[in-house]
Amino acid sequence: MSQEAFEAKVLEIIETTIRPRLRKDNGDISVVRIEENKIFVDMTGACVGCQLASVTLMGVQQKIMEAVGKPVRIIPAHAADHQLAAKAKQVGASPVGTAPVGAYAVPA
């Protein structure tokens, strides 16, 4: 499967299967970007702060893997942003614009 076909299938599954289920519980999910097999998503609505959000993401990952037939990794976009900030801090660079190094809370 080409990368283009893979991305189209991922978006189709999210739009037709996953989003309707999350919306029933006043939550939502959107794809921020796709890099190879990594799918960066943003969860909104009732999903924000929900204690079961990580379980939901594992279910999303499983559904997509079943549909595309290969391993994928679902990554919350905010977690990826924290990882980027941590890497920038390690090399002494500002993660975004002119913000001072260390201005971002990076989870342990």
C-alpha positions as CSV (number, residue, x, y, z in Angstrom):
1,M,0.0,0.0,0.0
2,S,1.4,3.4,-1.0
3,Q,1.7,6.1,1.6
4,E,-1.0,8.1,-0.1
5,A,-3.4,5.1,0.0
6,F,-2.4,4.5,3.6
7,E,-3.2,8.1,4.6
8,A,-6.5,8.0,2.7
9,K,-7.5,4.8,4.5
10,V,-6.6,6.2,7.9
11,L,-8.7,9.4,7.3
12,E,-11.6,7.3,6.0
13,I,-11.6,5.0,9.1
14,I,-11.4,8.0,11.5
15,E,-14.3,9.9,9.7
16,T,-16.6,6.9,9.2
17,T,-16.0,4.8,12.2
18,I,-14.2,6.5,15.0
19,R,-15.5,10.1,15.0
20,P,-19.2,9.1,15.1
21,R,-18.6,6.9,18.2
22,L,-16.7,9.6,20.0
23,R,-19.2,12.3,19.1
24,K,-22.0,10.1,20.8
25,D,-20.1,10.8,24.1
26,N,-19.5,14.5,23.2
27,G,-15.9,13.9,22.3
28,D,-14.0,14.2,19.0
29,I,-10.7,13.4,17.3
30,S,-8.9,14.9,14.3
31,V,-5.8,14.0,12.5
32,V,-3.1,16.7,12.9
33,R,-0.6,15.0,10.6
34,I,0.7,11.6,9.4
35,E,4.4,10.8,9.2
36,E,5.0,7.3,7.9
37,N,3.2,5.0,10.3
38,K,2.8,7.7,13.0
39,I,-0.6,9.4,13.2
40,F,-0.7,12.5,15.3
41,V,-4.2,13.3,16.6
42,D,-5.9,16.0,18.6
43,M,-8.7,14.9,21.0
44,T,-11.3,17.5,21.9
45,G,-14.6,17.9,23.7
46,A,-15.3,15.4,26.5
47,C,-12.1,13.5,25.6
48,V,-10.0,16.3,27.0
49,G,-9.1,15.4,30.6
50,C,-11.0,12.1,30.4
51,Q,-9.3,9.4,32.4
52,L,-10.1,6.9,29.7
53,A,-8.5,8.9,26.8
54,S,-5.4,6.6,26.7
55,V,-7.7,3.6,26.4
56,T,-9.6,5.3,23.6
57,L,-6.4,6.0,21.8
58,M,-5.4,2.3,22.1
59,G,-8.7,1.4,20.6
60,V,-8.3,3.9,17.7
61,Q,-4.8,2.4,17.1
62,Q,-6.2,-1.1,17.0
63,K,-9.1,-0.2,14.6
64,I,-6.7,1.6,12.2
65,M,-4.2,-1.3,12.3
66,E,-7.0,-3.8,11.4
67,A,-8.1,-1.5,8.5
68,V,-4.6,-0.9,7.0
69,G,-3.0,-4.2,7.8
70,K,0.2,-2.8,9.3
71,P,1.4,-1.5,12.6
72,V,0.6,2.2,13.3
73,R,1.3,4.5,16.3
74,I,-1.3,6.9,17.5
75,I,0.3,9.9,19.2
76,P,-1.6,12.8,20.8
77,A,-0.4,16.0,19.2
78,H,0.2,17.7,22.5
79,A,2.5,14.8,23.6
80,A,4.5,15.2,20.5
81,D,4.8,19.0,21.2
82,H,6.2,18.2,24.7
83,Q,8.7,15.8,23.2
84,L,9.8,18.4,20.7
85,A,10.2,21.0,23.6
86,A,12.3,18.5,25.6
87,K,14.6,17.8,22.7
88,A,15.0,21.5,22.1
89,K,15.8,22.1,25.7
90,Q,18.5,19.4,25.6
91,V,20.3,21.2,22.8
92,G,19.8,24.6,24.4
93,A,17.4,25.8,21.7
94,S,14.1,27.6,22.1
95,P,11.3,25.2,21.2
96,V,9.1,27.8,19.5
97,G,9.8,31.3,18.3
98,T,11.5,33.4,21.0
99,A,10.2,31.6,24.1
100,P,12.9,31.0,26.7
101,V,14.3,27.5,27.1
102,G,12.5,25.8,29.9
103,A,9.3,27.8,29.4
104,Y,7.4,24.6,28.7
105,A,6.3,22.0,31.3
106,V,7.7,18.7,30.1
107,P,6.2,15.6,31.6
108,A,8.7,13.1,33.1
